[in-house]
């Protein structure tokens, strides 16, 4: 699970785009590093709303494959 919801990211980006600084936005949303705000803004500008959505890996490995990997590592 991610620490910040899609809604929080969108609100933070909108606040930044309204003219607030990244440090101010980070403090309001309790984001540890203001560079995360800037990263969200870049994703939003490049991909739109989809850039802020949580992405999950698209791979699913079966049990045999996982066992083979573990045995190979031994």
C-alpha positions in Angstrom: 0.0 0.0 0.0 1.2 3.5 -0.8 1.6 6.1 1.8 -0.3 8.8 -0.1 -3.7 8.2 -1.7 -4.5 9.2 -5.3 -6.8 12.0 -3.9 -4.1 13.4 -1.7 -1.6 13.5 -4.6 -4.2 15.2 -6.8 -4.9 17.8 -4.1 -1.2 18.4 -3.6 -0.6 18.8 -7.3 -3.5 21.2 -7.7 -2.2 23.3 -4.7 1.2 23.5 -6.3 -0.3 24.5 -9.7 -2.3 27.3 -7.9 1.0 28.9 -7.0 2.1 27.4 -3.7 5.7 26.3 -3.3 6.6 22.6 -3.2 7.9 23.1 0.4 4.6 24.6 1.5 2.6 21.8 -0.1 4.9 19.2 1.4 4.3 20.6 4.9 0.5 20.7 4.4 0.3 17.1 3.2 3.1 15.9 5.5 5.2 14.7 2.7 8.7 14.1 4.0 10.6 15.4 0.9 9.3 18.3 -1.3 10.9 16.6 -4.3 8.0 14.1 -4.2 5.6 16.9 -4.9 7.6 18.0 -7.9 7.7 14.4 -9.1 3.9 14.1 -8.8 3.5 17.4 -10.7 5.8 16.2 -13.6 3.8 12.9 -13.8 0.6 14.8 -13.8 1.8 17.2 -16.6 3.1 14.3 -18.7 0.4 11.6 -18.2 -2.6 13.5 -16.7 -4.6 12.1 -13.9 -3.4 8.5 -14.7 0.2 9.6 -13.8 -0.9 9.9 -10.1 -2.7 6.5 -9.9 -1.1 3.7 -8.0 0.4 1.1 -10.3 0.7 -2.5 -9.5 3.1 -5.0 -11.2 1.4 -7.0 -14.0 3.3 -10.2 -13.3 2.1 -13.2 -11.3 4.4 -16.1 -10.9 3.2 -19.6 -10.0 4.5 -21.6 -7.0 6.8 -23.8 -9.2 8.6 -20.8 -10.7 9.2 -19.3 -7.3 10.6 -22.6 -5.9 12.9 -22.9 -8.9 14.2 -19.4 -8.3 14.8 -20.2 -4.6 16.6 -23.4 -5.4 18.7 -21.7 -8.1 19.8 -19.1 -5.5 21.2 -21.9 -3.2 
